[in-house]
Amino acid sequence: MTINVEDESGISLPGVDIKGTAGRVIEAALDYEGCPYETEVNLLLTDNKGIRILNREHRHIDRPTDVLSFPMLSFDAPADFSAAEEAELDCFNPETGELVLGDIIISVEKVMEQAEKYGHSREREYAFLIAHSMLHLMGYDHEAPEEARVMEERQAAILESLQIFR
């Protein structure tokens, strides 16, 4: 598994092992969903200004958000990795052979704001956002109430498997 981390935020997250926590959550999400491939995920840490620009450009929503997900694959059904086999070379890194799932972009400012708002640690909020985004990268969504319930259950199970609680 490869995690490419870029931090353009310039903001410290005390008490959070940025790469270590990301790696544990990404691996737990992949295991939970039964991903049969070694994977590559890109993680960008930014600030509210940076994520607002991306949110406006890609979703036409002119405000900061906590996390954005940009999947490389289109899934017929969530976590149906047969889509990767059909896409073949388009979604595998030719140098490593890893399945490139996509990009996760997190606002470090939102991590701190939401951890305080919800009364849990920064690490828990950071881990939650990664778990949430990983599910998006594997084809899940939360537009409909039933989809949201499914995602919430999966997020909770992934974090619980790592003993990361509120």
MDAnalysis code that builds the backbone (N, CA, C; Angstrom):
import MDAnalysis as mda
import numpy as np

u = mda.Universe.empty(498, n_residues=166, atom_resindex=np.repeat(np.arange(166), 3), trajectory=True)
u.add_TopologyAttr("name", ["N", "CA", "C"] * 166)
u.add_TopologyAttr("resid", np.arange(1, 167))
u.add_TopologyAttr("resname", ["MET", "THR", "ILE", "ASN", "VAL", "GLU", "ASP", "GLU", "SER", "GLY", "ILE", "SER", "LEU", "PRO", "GLY", "VAL", "ASP", "ILE", "LYS", "GLY", "THR", "ALA", "GLY", "ARG", "VAL", "ILE", "GLU", "ALA", "ALA", "LEU", "ASP", "TYR", "GLU", "GLY", "CYS", "PRO", "TYR", "GLU", "THR", "GLU", "VAL", "ASN", "LEU", "LEU", "LEU", "THR", "ASP", "ASN", "LYS", "GLY", "ILE", "ARG", "ILE", "LEU", "ASN", "ARG", "GLU", "HIS", "ARG", "HIS", "ILE", "ASP", "ARG", "PRO", "THR", "ASP", "VAL", "LEU", "SER", "PHE", "PRO", "MET", "LEU", "SER", "PHE", "ASP", "ALA", "PRO", "ALA", "ASP", "PHE", "SER", "ALA", "ALA", "GLU", "GLU", "ALA", "GLU", "LEU", "ASP", "CYS", "PHE", "ASN", "PRO", "GLU", "THR", "GLY", "GLU", "LEU", "VAL", "LEU", "GLY", "ASP", "ILE", "ILE", "ILE", "SER", "VAL", "GLU", "LYS", "VAL", "MET", "GLU", "GLN", "ALA", "GLU", "LYS", "TYR", "GLY", "HIS", "SER", "ARG", "GLU", "ARG", "GLU", "TYR", "ALA", "PHE", "LEU", "ILE", "ALA", "HIS", "SER", "MET", "LEU", "HIS", "LEU", "MET", "GLY", "TYR", "ASP", "HIS", "GLU", "ALA", "PRO", "GLU", "GLU", "ALA", "ARG", "VAL", "MET", "GLU", "GLU", "ARG", "GLN", "ALA", "ALA", "ILE", "LEU", "GLU", "SER", "LEU", "GLN", "ILE", "PHE", "ARG"])
u.atoms.positions = np.array([
    [0.854, -1.180, 0.000],
    [0.000, 0.000, 0.000],
    [0.892, 1.232, 0.000],
    [0.528, 2.159, -0.858],
    [1.246, 3.422, -0.914],
    [0.291, 4.551, -0.563],
    [0.725, 5.417, 0.353],
    [-0.036, 6.619, 0.679],
    [0.887, 7.797, 0.397],
    [0.500, 8.594, -0.560],
    [1.255, 9.800, -0.894],
    [0.637, 10.954, -0.125],
    [1.380, 11.495, 0.850],
    [0.867, 12.570, 1.694],
    [1.550, 13.872, 1.311],
    [0.726, 14.883, 1.082],
    [1.241, 16.229, 0.841],
    [0.529, 17.160, 1.805],
    [1.300, 17.974, 2.523],
    [0.722, 18.920, 3.477],
    [1.015, 20.331, 2.998],
    [-0.019, 20.964, 2.462],
    [0.136, 22.352, 2.026],
    [-0.509, 23.311, 3.018],
    [-0.994, 22.770, 4.152],
    [-1.728, 23.595, 5.109],
    [-0.804, 24.474, 5.950],
    [0.369, 23.954, 6.294],
    [1.250, 24.684, 7.193],
    [0.711, 24.731, 8.613],
    [-0.280, 23.886, 8.915],
    [-0.918, 23.877, 10.229],
    [-0.593, 22.552, 10.925],
    [-0.138, 22.639, 12.144],
    [0.201, 21.450, 12.919],
    [-1.064, 20.825, 13.510],
    [-1.069, 19.504, 13.580],
    [-2.153, 18.771, 14.253],
    [-1.539, 18.026, 15.439],
    [-1.335, 18.703, 16.557],
    [-0.707, 18.046, 17.706],
    [-1.465, 16.792, 18.124],
    [-0.698, 15.752, 18.434],
    [-1.294, 14.508, 18.895],
    [-1.767, 13.587, 17.789],
    [-1.532, 13.973, 16.532],
    [-1.976, 13.145, 15.410],
    [-0.765, 12.715, 14.588],
    [-0.601, 11.417, 14.437],
    [0.417, 10.863, 13.552],
    [-0.212, 10.842, 12.152],
    [0.055, 11.867, 11.380],
    [-0.616, 12.086, 10.097],
    [-0.536, 10.850, 9.196],
    [0.670, 10.404, 8.913],
    [0.822, 9.281, 7.984],
    [0.448, 7.954, 8.645],
    [0.817, 7.760, 9.896],
    [0.518, 6.512, 10.587],
    [-0.976, 6.270, 10.746],
    [-1.697, 7.290, 11.189],
    [-3.144, 7.157, 11.346],
    [-3.812, 6.947, 9.998],
    [-3.385, 7.713, 9.004],
    [-3.956, 7.545, 7.657],
    [-3.747, 6.110, 7.171],
    [-2.560, 5.587, 7.354],
    [-2.258, 4.230, 6.914],
    [-3.114, 3.185, 7.607],
    [-3.280, 3.330, 8.905],
    [-4.099, 2.363, 9.655],
    [-5.555, 2.409, 9.212],
    [-6.092, 3.618, 9.036],
    [-7.504, 3.747, 8.650],
    [-7.719, 3.269, 7.220],
    [-6.823, 3.640, 6.325],
    [-6.953, 3.211, 4.932],
    [-6.893, 1.689, 4.844],
    [-5.942, 1.093, 5.538],
    [-5.819, -0.370, 5.523],
    [-7.061, -1.033, 6.119],
    [-7.568, -0.488, 7.220],
    [-8.767, -1.059, 7.850],
    [-9.975, -0.944, 6.921],
    [-10.106, 0.168, 6.222],
    [-11.225, 0.349, 5.294],
    [-11.125, -0.641, 4.135],
    [-9.922, -0.795, 3.600],
    [-9.720, -1.747, 2.498],
    [-10.014, -3.176, 2.941],
    [-9.557, -3.538, 4.143],
    [-9.821, -4.873, 4.676],
    [-11.316, -5.079, 4.904],
    [-11.960, -4.072, 5.476],
    [-13.393, -4.172, 5.769],
    [-14.204, -4.401, 4.491],
    [-13.784, -3.749, 3.414],
    [-14.504, -3.861, 2.142],
    [-13.976, -4.991, 1.256],
    [-12.954, -5.702, 1.722],
    [-12.445, -6.860, 0.990],
    [-11.753, -6.512, -0.316],
    [-11.006, -5.434, -0.309],
    [-10.279, -5.047, -1.524],
    [-9.192, -6.088, -1.812],
    [-9.212, -6.665, -3.006],
    [-8.251, -7.732, -3.321],
    [-6.909, -7.226, -3.865],
    [-6.707, -5.925, -3.903],
    [-5.509, -5.355, -4.514],
    [-4.663, -4.590, -3.511],
    [-3.383, -4.497, -3.810],
    [-2.544, -3.499, -3.161],
    [-2.971, -2.160, -3.758],
    [-2.984, -1.120, -2.948],
    [-3.558, 0.140, -3.414],
    [-2.621, 1.327, -3.211],
    [-2.986, 2.391, -3.906],
    [-2.325, 3.688, -3.762],
    [-3.411, 4.725, -3.528],
    [-3.190, 5.579, -2.523],
    [-4.119, 6.657, -2.204],
    [-3.303, 7.933, -2.033],
    [-3.810, 9.015, -2.577],
    [-3.175, 10.320, -2.419],
    [-3.938, 11.104, -1.363],
    [-3.212, 11.688, -0.412],
    [-3.809, 12.454, 0.678],
    [-3.199, 13.845, 0.682],
    [-4.058, 14.842, 0.537],
    [-3.628, 16.237, 0.571],
    [-4.243, 16.900, 1.789],
    [-3.400, 17.502, 2.617],
    [-3.866, 18.293, 3.755],
    [-3.781, 19.756, 3.361],
    [-4.874, 20.457, 3.549],
    [-4.933, 21.859, 3.171],
    [-5.625, 22.634, 4.284],
    [-5.916, 23.897, 4.029],
    [-6.630, 24.731, 4.989],
    [-8.020, 25.032, 4.437],
    [-8.796, 25.822, 5.177],
    [-10.157, 26.125, 4.728],
    [-10.167, 26.878, 3.401],
    [-9.212, 27.754, 3.214],
    [-9.150, 28.509, 1.953],
    [-8.899, 27.562, 0.771],
    [-7.942, 26.657, 0.935],
    [-7.606, 25.737, -0.146],
    [-8.739, 24.787, -0.484],
    [-9.409, 24.258, 0.532],
    [-10.492, 23.311, 0.260],
    [-11.727, 24.032, -0.278],
    [-11.889, 25.292, 0.111],
    [-13.013, 26.082, -0.434],
    [-12.842, 26.266, -1.939],
    [-11.636, 26.559, -2.365],
    [-11.357, 26.726, -3.796],
    [-11.679, 25.429, -4.544],
    [-11.208, 24.311, -4.019],
    [-11.472, 23.017, -4.670],
    [-12.954, 22.660, -4.655],
    [-13.629, 22.950, -3.555],
    [-15.050, 22.676, -3.451],
    [-15.828, 23.505, -4.487],
    [-15.423, 24.749, -4.658],
    [-16.070, 25.626, -5.645],
    [-15.805, 25.129, -7.061],
    [-14.559, 24.769, -7.353],
    [-14.190, 24.329, -8.701],
    [-14.854, 23.017, -9.088],
    [-14.925, 22.064, -8.149],
    [-15.368, 20.713, -8.490],
    [-16.831, 20.416, -8.139],
    [-17.353, 21.115, -7.144],
    [-18.727, 20.823, -6.730],
    [-19.645, 22.036, -6.856],
    [-19.071, 23.172, -7.225],
    [-19.820, 24.424, -7.377],
    [-20.488, 24.850, -6.068],
    [-19.794, 24.555, -4.964],
    [-20.243, 24.967, -3.632],
    [-19.159, 25.881, -3.070],
    [-19.493, 27.144, -2.889],
    [-18.499, 28.148, -2.517],
    [-18.396, 28.301, -0.996],
    [-17.928, 27.249, -0.353],
    [-17.651, 27.299, 1.083],
    [-16.663, 26.177, 1.418],
    [-15.947, 26.340, 2.514],
    [-15.043, 25.253, 2.904],
    [-15.836, 24.043, 3.369],
    [-15.256, 22.894, 3.176],
    [-15.833, 21.652, 3.663],
    [-14.738, 20.903, 4.405],
    [-15.074, 19.808, 5.040],
    [-14.065, 19.093, 5.819],
    [-13.219, 18.159, 4.970],
    [-13.856, 17.470, 4.008],
    [-13.127, 16.491, 3.208],
    [-13.737, 16.422, 1.812],
    [-12.878, 16.227, 0.840],
    [-13.291, 15.971, -0.533],
    [-12.672, 14.656, -0.974],
    [-13.408, 13.923, -1.787],
    [-12.949, 12.628, -2.292],
    [-13.036, 12.642, -3.806],
    [-11.961, 12.207, -4.441],
    [-11.931, 12.125, -5.895],
    [-11.534, 10.711, -6.299],
    [-12.545, 9.836, -6.495],
    [-12.262, 8.441, -6.856],
    [-11.740, 8.321, -8.288],
    [-10.882, 7.340, -8.501],
    [-10.370, 7.044, -9.834],
    [-11.259, 6.060, -10.583],
    [-12.053, 5.290, -9.842],
    [-12.899, 4.256, -10.448],
    [-14.361, 4.623, -10.353],
    [-15.118, 4.156, -11.324],
    [-16.575, 4.200, -11.237],
    [-17.026, 2.790, -10.908],
    [-17.719, 2.647, -9.796],
    [-18.175, 1.340, -9.346],
    [-19.609, 1.106, -9.784],
    [-19.901, -0.097, -10.274],
    [-21.283, -0.462, -10.571],
    [-22.055, -0.623, -9.269],
    [-21.394, -1.152, -8.274],
    [-21.938, -1.304, -6.925],
    [-20.794, -0.991, -5.964],
    [-21.104, -0.406, -4.794],
    [-20.035, -0.083, -3.854],
    [-19.131, -1.278, -3.564],
    [-17.840, -1.011, -3.577],
    [-16.798, -1.995, -3.260],
    [-16.815, -3.213, -4.174],
    [-17.375, -3.071, -5.363],
    [-17.330, -4.131, -6.371],
    [-16.076, -3.877, -7.209],
    [-14.994, -4.497, -6.808],
    [-13.700, -4.220, -7.420],
    [-13.531, -4.838, -8.796],
    [-14.558, -5.505, -9.304],
    [-14.474, -6.027, -10.669],
    [-14.366, -4.880, -11.673],
    [-14.802, -3.681, -11.280],
    [-14.666, -2.504, -12.141],
    [-13.190, -2.229, -12.442],
    [-12.327, -2.525, -11.483],
    [-10.888, -2.311, -11.683],
    [-10.353, -3.268, -12.734],
    [-10.832, -4.490, -12.700],
    [-10.376, -5.477, -13.680],
    [-10.821, -5.086, -15.084],
    [-12.021, -4.545, -15.190],
    [-12.532, -4.126, -16.495],
    [-11.784, -2.898, -17.009],
    [-11.435, -1.981, -16.106],
    [-10.720, -0.768, -16.507],
    [-9.251, -1.052, -16.782],
    [-8.745, -2.142, -16.224],
    [-7.364, -2.599, -16.333],
    [-6.347, -1.485, -16.158],
    [-5.621, -1.136, -17.200],
    [-4.471, -0.245, -17.076],
    [-4.828, 1.161, -16.627],
    [-6.050, 1.588, -16.843],
    [-6.429, 2.955, -16.511],
    [-6.349, 3.267, -15.022],
    [-6.483, 2.269, -14.170],
    [-6.537, 2.551, -12.747],
    [-5.410, 1.900, -11.941],
    [-4.457, 1.297, -12.619],
    [-3.320, 0.702, -11.921],
    [-2.052, 1.503, -12.219],
    [-1.268, 1.737, -11.182],
    [0.004, 2.424, -11.350],
    [0.936, 1.485, -12.117],
    [1.423, 1.897, -13.296],
    [2.244, 0.997, -14.103],
    [3.586, 0.651, -13.453],
    [4.062, 1.494, -12.550],
    [5.344, 1.238, -11.898],
    [5.223, 0.256, -10.734],
    [4.102, 0.318, -10.001],
    [3.965, -0.514, -8.805],
    [2.934, -1.627, -8.964],
    [2.042, -1.486, -9.922],
    [0.952, -2.442, -10.087],
    [-0.185, -2.230, -9.108],
    [-0.084, -1.186, -8.280],
    [-1.120, -0.930, -7.280],
    [-2.344, -0.272, -7.918],
    [-3.505, -0.601, -7.371],
    [-4.752, 0.032, -7.769],
    [-4.770, 1.442, -7.196],
    [-4.873, 2.441, -8.066],
    [-4.928, 3.831, -7.617],
    [-6.394, 4.152, -7.330],
    [-6.727, 4.263, -6.047],
    [-8.122, 4.504, -5.674],
    [-8.542, 5.947, -5.881],
    [-7.648, 6.889, -5.617],
    [-8.007, 8.283, -5.821],
    [-7.378, 9.191, -4.790],
    [-7.995, 10.363, -4.650],
    [-7.461, 11.438, -3.814],
    [-8.403, 11.767, -2.672],
    [-7.804, 12.000, -1.514],
    [-8.510, 12.480, -0.329],
    [-7.919, 13.846, -0.004],
    [-8.785, 14.835, 0.169],
    [-8.327, 16.180, 0.532],
    [-9.033, 16.566, 1.823],
    [-8.244, 16.921, 2.822],
    [-8.778, 17.231, 4.154],
    [-8.349, 18.632, 4.567],
    [-9.306, 19.390, 5.104],
    [-8.995, 20.678, 5.707],
    [-8.555, 20.449, 7.146],
    [-7.309, 20.776, 7.437],
    [-6.780, 20.620, 8.794],
    [-7.535, 21.541, 9.750],
    [-7.919, 22.716, 9.275],
    [-8.690, 23.627, 10.123],
    [-10.034, 23.003, 10.517],
    [-10.676, 22.323, 9.571],
    [-11.954, 21.663, 9.877],
    [-11.757, 20.507, 10.851],
    [-10.647, 19.795, 10.735],
    [-10.360, 18.715, 11.691],
    [-10.360, 19.295, 13.101],
    [-9.658, 20.394, 13.293],
    [-9.567, 21.001, 14.622],
    [-10.920, 21.556, 15.073],
    [-11.614, 22.257, 14.175],
    [-12.926, 22.828, 14.513],
    [-13.915, 21.738, 14.905],
    [-13.999, 20.679, 14.112],
    [-14.997, 19.636, 14.341],
    [-14.651, 18.763, 15.532],
    [-13.372, 18.538, 15.789],
    [-12.983, 17.780, 16.986],
    [-13.466, 18.519, 18.233],
    [-13.277, 19.823, 18.246],
    [-13.730, 20.619, 19.383],
    [-15.258, 20.635, 19.458],
    [-15.902, 20.846, 18.322],
    [-17.367, 20.914, 18.274],
    [-18.013, 19.626, 18.765],
    [-17.462, 18.468, 18.355],
    [-18.061, 17.181, 18.698],
    [-17.483, 16.567, 19.972],
    [-16.498, 17.231, 20.566],
    [-15.959, 16.788, 21.848],
    [-15.131, 15.522, 21.796],
    [-14.417, 15.333, 20.703],
    [-13.503, 14.191, 20.646],
    [-12.130, 14.661, 20.166],
    [-11.203, 13.729, 20.097],
    [-9.828, 14.094, 19.774],
    [-9.659, 14.462, 18.300],
    [-8.589, 15.163, 18.024],
    [-8.246, 15.488, 16.634],
    [-7.968, 14.212, 15.849],
    [-7.322, 13.260, 16.519],
    [-7.027, 11.997, 15.833],
    [-8.322, 11.297, 15.417],
    [-9.322, 11.298, 16.277],
    [-10.588, 10.649, 15.951],
    [-11.245, 11.349, 14.763],
    [-11.249, 12.669, 14.754],
    [-11.869, 13.406, 13.650],
    [-11.120, 13.156, 12.344],
    [-9.811, 13.201, 12.409],
    [-8.975, 12.938, 11.230],
    [-9.232, 11.522, 10.703],
    [-9.260, 10.543, 11.610],
    [-9.512, 9.149, 11.224],
    [-10.905, 9.001, 10.624],
    [-11.892, 9.660, 11.214],
    [-13.260, 9.602, 10.701],
    [-13.323, 10.137, 9.275],
    [-12.680, 11.265, 9.020],
    [-12.723, 11.859, 7.680],
    [-12.048, 10.956, 6.648],
    [-10.984, 10.289, 7.054],
    [-10.317, 9.358, 6.136],
    [-11.210, 8.148, 5.864],
    [-11.814, 7.589, 6.905],
    [-12.716, 6.444, 6.720],
    [-13.874, 6.833, 5.804],
    [-14.445, 7.991, 6.040],
    [-15.552, 8.497, 5.223],
    [-15.121, 8.621, 3.758],
    [-13.982, 9.229, 3.561],
    [-13.487, 9.440, 2.202],
    [-13.132, 8.129, 1.514],
    [-12.547, 7.198, 2.255],
    [-12.220, 5.894, 1.668],
    [-13.470, 5.192, 1.156],
    [-14.558, 5.312, 1.885],
    [-15.801, 4.702, 1.413],
    [-16.256, 5.352, 0.108],
    [-16.087, 6.666, 0.003],
    [-16.392, 7.338, -1.274],
    [-15.482, 6.802, -2.382],
    [-14.196, 6.632, -2.083],
    [-13.259, 6.137, -3.096],
    [-13.608, 4.716, -3.529],
    [-14.363, 4.000, -2.705],
    [-14.768, 2.633, -3.040],
    [-16.221, 2.558, -3.502],
    [-16.780, 3.709, -3.880],
    [-18.079, 3.712, -4.538],
    [-19.298, 3.974, -3.678],
    [-19.124, 4.259, -2.403],
    [-20.270, 4.558, -1.541],
    [-20.630, 6.030, -1.644],
    [-21.896, 6.327, -1.352],
    [-22.361, 7.702, -1.329],
    [-23.386, 7.845, -0.212],
    [-23.815, 9.068, 0.046],
    [-24.771, 9.298, 1.134],
    [-25.840, 10.309, 0.738],
    [-26.195, 10.307, -0.539],
    [-27.228, 11.225, -1.010],
    [-28.610, 10.842, -0.475],
    [-28.930, 9.573, -0.500],
    [-30.228, 9.092, 0.000],
    [-30.067, 8.634, 1.449],
    [-31.149, 8.705, 2.231],
    [-31.068, 8.298, 3.645],
    [-30.537, 6.876, 3.848],
    [-30.938, 5.936, 3.025],
    [-30.465, 4.557, 3.175],
    [-28.957, 4.477, 2.892],
    [-28.494, 5.214, 1.874],
    [-27.055, 5.240, 1.575],
    [-26.282, 5.832, 2.749],
    [-26.824, 6.891, 3.335],
    [-26.168, 7.528, 4.478],
    [-26.065, 6.558, 5.652],
    [-27.134, 5.806, 5.905],
    [-27.125, 4.834, 7.010],
    [-26.050, 3.777, 6.780],
    [-25.954, 3.278, 5.555],
    [-24.953, 2.256, 5.221],
    [-23.548, 2.816, 5.448],
    [-23.303, 4.036, 4.961],
    [-21.979, 4.636, 5.157],
    [-21.665, 4.840, 6.627],
    [-22.632, 5.323, 7.387],
    [-22.411, 5.558, 8.812],
    [-22.061, 4.262, 9.538],
    [-22.761, 3.183, 9.215],
    [-22.467, 1.891, 9.836],
    [-21.055, 1.426, 9.492],
    [-20.668, 1.580, 8.248],
    [-19.336, 1.148, 7.813],
    [-18.239, 2.008, 8.450],
    [-18.447, 3.318, 8.470],
    [-17.474, 4.213, 9.115],
    [-17.269, 3.806, 10.571],
    [-18.374, 3.585, 11.270],
    [-18.296, 3.206, 12.690],
    [-17.557, 1.884, 12.855],
    [-17.847, 0.913, 12.002],
    [-17.191, -0.398, 12.107],
    [-15.691, -0.287, 11.843],
    [-15.311, 0.507, 10.871],
    [-13.886, 0.683, 10.548],
    [-13.160, 1.311, 11.727],
    [-13.719, 2.376, 12.284],
    [-13.074, 3.050, 13.414],
    [-13.064, 2.160, 14.657],
    [-14.148, 1.424, 14.873],
    [-14.209, 0.514, 16.021],
    [-13.136, -0.576, 15.906],
    [-12.899, -1.064, 14.704],
    [-11.875, -2.109, 14.514],
    [-10.494, -1.601, 14.913],
    [-10.315, -0.282, 14.871],
    [-9.034, 0.327, 15.241],
    [-9.048, 0.870, 16.673],
    [-10.172, 0.647, 17.362],
    [-10.314, 1.152, 18.739],
    [-10.242, 2.688, 18.774],
    [-10.794, 3.324, 17.763],
    [-10.851, 4.787, 17.733],
    [-12.304, 5.176, 18.003],
    [-12.519, 5.737, 19.186],
    [-13.871, 6.062, 19.627],
    [-14.022, 7.558, 19.860],
    [-15.279, 7.976, 19.940],
    [-15.581, 9.385, 20.246],
    [-15.160, 9.742, 21.646],
])
